[in-house]
Amino acid sequence: MIATAETLIVKRSQIHKAPYNPRTISEARRNKLATSLRRYGMVVPLVWNKQTGNLVGGHQRLDILDADNLQARGGGDYDVEVKAVDLELVEEKKLNVILNSREIGGEFVEDQLNALLNEVCGSDEIFDLRAFVSEADEKSKTRVNSADKKSKKATSIDASFEVVIKCANEEQQRAVFSKLTDEGYECRVVIL
């Protein structure tokens, strides 16, 4: 049976950012995260380890909470709701990687996502939900048929002024994708 982590209220001063945390966030994505938190609240709790006091998951959200607390209250200690785990350091580090892994997340079904966005996006010009799913194309990779693979012919460029960039490896692909999305371009990954 799957255990449920204990929900606790702890003081911010009890939470230490994990010095090994391998994640970072661009300013553009941080702004999107802050917009979401301010609109809907902290619906996904931080994950905190009782044994070490380290934050296991939620470093970017905690940074936004800290900034919000500083702005709203002038700083100081404050209460934070966490999901508490009780792990040795090595297991904590493993969980940190797992919580941030794209390999265990779901993928958007493009047609269903587009229908949903069309349904809910028209009425709210201030909160553009489409800005939150630009990474959906990265996960919902478009595949070309095997004839196109063999002939290596480029697909035609339509009126949306699409550009195809061929990368040497996945690392370069991720870097290019991240840079372009951070600059506001709508991107998608196409496997040829």
C-alpha positions in Angstrom: 0.0 0.0 0.0 1.3 3.5 -0.9 2.0 5.6 2.2 0.9 9.2 2.5 3.4 11.8 3.7 2.5 13.6 6.9 1.2 17.1 6.5 2.9 19.6 8.9 3.1 23.3 9.5 6.7 24.3 10.2 8.4 27.6 10.6 10.3 28.8 7.5 13.4 28.9 9.6 13.3 25.1 10.0 13.5 24.6 6.2 17.0 24.5 4.7 17.4 24.6 0.9 19.2 21.5 -0.2 22.7 22.5 -1.2 22.8 19.7 -3.7 19.6 20.6 -5.5 20.4 20.4 -9.2 17.4 22.4 -10.5 17.3 26.0 -11.6 14.6 28.1 -13.3 14.7 30.9 -15.8 13.3 34.3 -14.9 10.5 33.9 -17.5 9.4 30.5 -16.0 9.8 31.9 -12.5 7.4 34.7 -13.3 4.9 32.1 -14.7 5.2 30.1 -11.5 4.7 33.2 -9.4 1.6 34.1 -11.4 0.2 30.6 -10.9 0.9 30.7 -7.1 -0.7 34.1 -6.7 -3.8 33.1 -8.6 -4.4 29.6 -7.1 -2.2 29.4 -4.0 0.2 26.7 -2.9 -1.9 23.7 -4.1 1.2 21.4 -4.3 2.9 21.4 -0.9 6.6 21.6 -0.4 8.4 18.4 0.5 10.6 18.6 3.6 12.8 16.0 5.4 12.4 15.8 9.1 15.8 14.2 9.6 17.9 16.8 7.8 15.6 19.8 7.7 16.3 20.0 4.0 13.7 21.0 1.4 13.4 18.0 -0.9 11.0 19.4 -3.4 9.7 22.9 -4.1 12.8 25.1 -4.1 11.5 27.5 -6.7 8.1 27.8 -5.0 9.8 28.5 -1.6 11.8 31.3 -3.2 8.5 32.9 -4.4 7.0 32.4 -0.9 10.0 34.1 0.6 9.7 37.1 -1.8 6.0 37.3 -1.1 6.5 37.2 2.6 9.2 39.9 2.4 6.9 42.1 0.3 3.7 41.5 2.3 5.1 41.3 5.9 8.6 42.8 5.7 10.2 39.5 6.1 10.7 37.4 9.3 9.8 33.9 10.1 6.4 32.5 8.8 4.5 29.3 8.8 4.8 26.9 5.8 2.7 23.8 5.1 4.8 20.9 4.1 4.6 17.2 3.3 7.1 15.7 5.7 9.3 12.7 4.9 11.6 10.9 7.3 14.6 9.9 5.2 18.3 9.3 5.4 20.3 11.9 3.3 21.0 9.5 0.5 17.3 8.6 0.1 16.4 12.3 0.4 18.7 13.0 -2.6 17.2 10.2 -4.6 13.7 11.6 -3.9 14.9 15.1 -4.9 15.8 13.7 -8.4 12.6 11.7 -8.7 10.4 14.6 -7.8 12.0 16.7 -10.6 12.1 14.0 -13.2 10.3 14.5 -16.5 10.4 10.7 -16.9 7.6 10.1 -14.4 5.3 12.9 -15.5 2.4 12.6 -17.9 2.2 14.1 -21.3 -0.5 16.2 -22.9 -2.7 14.7 -25.5 -2.4 17.5 -28.0 -6.0 17.5 -29.4 -7.5 17.3 -25.9 -5.2 20.1 -24.6 -6.0 22.3 -27.6 -9.8 21.8 -27.1 -9.4 22.5 -23.4 -7.4 25.7 -24.0 -9.9 26.9 -26.6 -12.7 26.4 -24.1 -11.1 28.2 -21.1 -8.7 30.8 -22.6 -11.0 33.2 -24.4 -12.5 34.8 -21.3 -9.4 35.8 -19.3 -7.1 38.2 -21.1 -5.0 38.9 -18.0 -4.2 35.3 -17.3 -3.1 33.6 -20.5 -3.1 29.9 -19.8 -1.5 29.1 -23.1 1.7 30.6 -21.7 1.8 27.8 -19.2 1.8 25.0 -21.7 4.5 26.0 -24.1 6.5 23.1 -22.8 3.7 20.7 -23.8 5.1 20.5 -27.3 8.4 19.4 -25.9 6.7 16.4 -24.2 4.1 15.7 -26.9 6.7 15.2 -29.6 5.4 15.3 -33.2 6.5 12.4 -35.3 6.9 12.3 -39.0 6.1 9.2 -41.0 8.8 6.8 -42.0 8.8 8.0 -45.7 9.8 11.4 -44.5 12.5 9.9 -42.3 14.0 8.1 -45.2 13.9 10.9 -47.7 14.9 13.5 -45.0 12.8 16.1 -46.8 11.9 19.1 -44.7 8.2 19.7 -44.1 6.8 22.8 -45.8 6.8 26.1 -43.9 3.3 27.4 -43.4 2.1 30.9 -42.8 3.1 30.7 -39.1 6.7 31.2 -40.2 8.1 28.0 -38.7 11.8 27.2 -38.5 13.5 23.8 -38.0 16.8 23.7 -36.1 18.8 20.5 -36.3 20.7 19.8 -33.1 23.7 17.6 -32.6 22.4 15.9 -29.5 19.6 16.0 -26.8 21.6 18.4 -24.6 21.9 20.9 -27.3 18.3 20.4 -28.2 17.2 21.2 -24.6 19.5 24.3 -24.5 18.1 25.7 -27.8 14.5 24.9 -26.8 14.9 26.5 -23.3 16.6 29.6 -24.8 13.9 30.2 -27.4 11.0 29.6 -25.0 12.6 31.9 -22.5 12.7 34.5 -25.2 9.0 34.1 -25.8 9.0 32.0 -28.9 6.5 29.2 -29.2 8.6 26.0 -29.8 8.0 22.3 -30.3 10.3 19.4 -30.7 10.0 17.4 -33.9 11.7 14.0 -34.2 12.9 13.4 -37.8 
